[in-house]
Amino acid sequence: SHALAEVIKRAPKMRKDQIIVMNLCGRGDKDVFTVSKHLGFEL
């Protein structure tokens, strides 16, 4: 969740030609629902 929070903070300040690569690992069974909510879909 810390990495996702940092992506949300940094992304709006980036140029359109820049990308962010973030690795979700660890408790993926828990994180997948948070990520899907932020991306706008339900699992």
HELIX and SHEET records of a PDB file:
HELIX    1   1 HIS A    2  ARG A   10  1                                   9    
HELIX    2   2 ALA A   11  LYS A   13  5                                   3    
HELIX    3   3 GLY A   28  LEU A   39  1                                  12    
END                                                                             
